[in-house]
Amino acid sequence: MQRTIPSHQRVYFASDQHLGAPTYKESRERETLFIQWLDQVAEDGAILFLMGDLFDFWFEYQKVVPKGFVRTLGKLAQLADTGLEIHYFVGNHDLWMRNYFTQELGIPVYHKPQEFTINNKQFLIGHGDGLGPGDKGYKRMKKLFVNPLSKWLFRWLHPDIGVRLAQYLSVRNRLISGDDNVQFQGAENEWLAQYCHRKREQKPFDFFLFGHRHLPLEIPIGQHALYVNTGDWIHHFTYAVFDGQKLTLEKWKPTHD
């Protein structure tokens, strides 16, 4: 996809809000801050990329929408209705997302990294889970989760049981939660950076944007490209901004009423 943005507008990137965890109170406080940030995006944003794990758990039943997050969903609907272009990338906590965002909010949903050209800069954007070398335990688990039979069986659980079970596993299982490796191990050991290096050999991307790691990172990919991890909204409250030429990693400074 190719886009051109005017000089007074920006492109925003954010990931890993994990709304719904670990408690209702903490999630609501985090949601309030995130909505404040969305209001800022509305002021000069041309495109918003939400790069996965907006929710700590999401499953689309045929006739049921998971309880909660109504303020976030309403704000996204409002922004989309007023003309903000929004793209959503499925993460490992919301990988069972289907077409609710597309039908109700007009927001396209992607299950794999996508290429975008913005102001003649080449972007590769995705959530980041299961990419690069290693992480074999999670990759095996993901194959199980995306298996059509697994999804069919889960759908037959009553939502009160299924959602509660999924929320418990999301917090307790380190392969799902990602808590097994959230420390920076050096650029040479970052598996997403290794993935970016390989993709850069195939195509001259300028910027790589991923989440999942819960670490705000800026790592050069060779001499002419940059990998940015947008961090999270649990500990860091970080996001990325593209002004038409440069990509920067920034920290949200919330306001309090």
Secondary structure as UniProt FT lines:
FT   STRAND          2..3
FT   TURN            7..8
FT   STRAND          10..14
FT   HELIX           24..44
FT   STRAND          45..50
FT   HELIX           70..81
FT   TURN            82..83
FT   STRAND          85..89
FT   HELIX           101..105
FT   STRAND          109..110
FT   STRAND          114..118
FT   TURN            119..120
FT   STRAND          121..125
FT   TURN            129..130
FT   HELIX           136..146
FT   HELIX           148..155
FT   HELIX           159..172
FT   HELIX           174..177
FT   TURN            179..180
FT   HELIX           187..189
FT   HELIX           191..202
FT   STRAND          207..210
FT   STRAND          216..221
FT   TURN            222..224
FT   STRAND          225..230
FT   TURN            233..236
FT   STRAND          238..242
FT   STRAND          247..251
//
